[in-house]
Amino acid sequence: MHLKVSIVGAGPAGFALAADLESCGTRVLIYSHPTHLRHANYVVDKGFLRASGAIEGSTNPRVTFDMSEVIEFSKIIILTVPSTGQETILRELKRFTLRQHTVIAIPGNLFSLITDAEMEIECILETNLSPYSCRMNGGELAVLGKKSLFFIAALQKELSPVFNEKIRRIFPMELKWCSNVIEVCLSNINGVFHPLMMLMNAGRIESTAGDFLLYRDGLTRSVANAILAVDRVRIKIGEAFGFRLDSVIEVSNKCYGQNFTDLVDLAQNSEPHNKLKAPSDIENRNISEDVPDLLVCWHGLAEKLGIDASPLKAVIVLAEMATGIDYMKTGRNLRKLHLEDISRSELIQRFSVPHAR
């Protein structure tokens, strides 16, 4: 019997996942929110989706603009919207009963902690990253890279081997199961890479409208040094919970099957990275998602755990100065994650691996 999956999010990541799953025989329904119709309308009008790069060929994914069809089509719902759009989708989902559904947020950025406080879902899972590096232009999907592995965990702690196998069968790449959603969130290296590359290249982005390659031209030695300073804080947070987190370059290597030892070398020679153009301005999800939904969260965890979070705070404050947005207030702080009122020991007890308690 063919698997059936509902995908919520008709952007590049959603269509890349749809194309990949359909090539493996999975039946897919993809949902486009009525306020974000651009890519979906192209595909509907053309009658097909053409993909090139790491995924090749044409497919005709079924597209809907009705959330009730999403709920009815499959008991597995995969969210591929940016984390900045997850709470909009949550408001849509709250109109339905999902006690027999599994929701997978790609990536999660602790969406499960927000959702669990507001509605009952049978199981909520999160991944650390999207499986694809991709762009869409005029309805054409360009997949610049496809990860061979990504990280996943469930908010619910007790999952059966049968359930894990069911989830494994969905994805055409290896899954690394983590201890919990905090470990998965800390494994989202977008928060390490993106904000600093954007902010330390802000003048060039704005003066050229992004007419350069973000990694190849923008990740120089001084940028790499700053990235490593943020990464050290991320790893220390993990150590407090008993996680053995890989470094930023080790996570990237595992995801893409590479063996780089230096960030500048990766930026120059990694094919999924060295062809990526810079955004045309800094009003981009590399800032608007990765600062409030990753760095703000990590900063709150670090402070609760008594870890020096000054490198994280420096990046957040610089982003706030550049954009005029109070990310500490609007982002996924501990209050929004329903972790503000628990003690350090309670936080560790809830999310640490057993040997770390």
Secondary structure, 3 states (H helix, E strand, C coil): CCCEEEEECCCHHHHHHHHHHHHCCCEEEEECCCCCCHHHHHHHHHCCEEEEECCCEEECCEEECCHHHHHHHCCEEEECCCHHHHHHHHHHHCCCCEEEEEEEECCCCCHHHHHHCCCCEEEEEEECCCCEEEEEECCEEEEEEECCEEEEEECCCCCCHHHHHHHHHHCCCEEEECCCHHHHHHCCCHHHHHHHHHHCCHHHHHHHCCCCEHHHHHCCHHHHHHHHHHHHHHHHHHHHHCCCCCCHHHHHHHHHCCCCCCHHHHHHHCHHHHCCECCCCCCCHHHHCHHHHHHHHHHHHHHHHCCCCHHHHHHHHHHHHHHCCCHHHHCCCCCCCCCCCCCHHHHHHHHCCHHHC
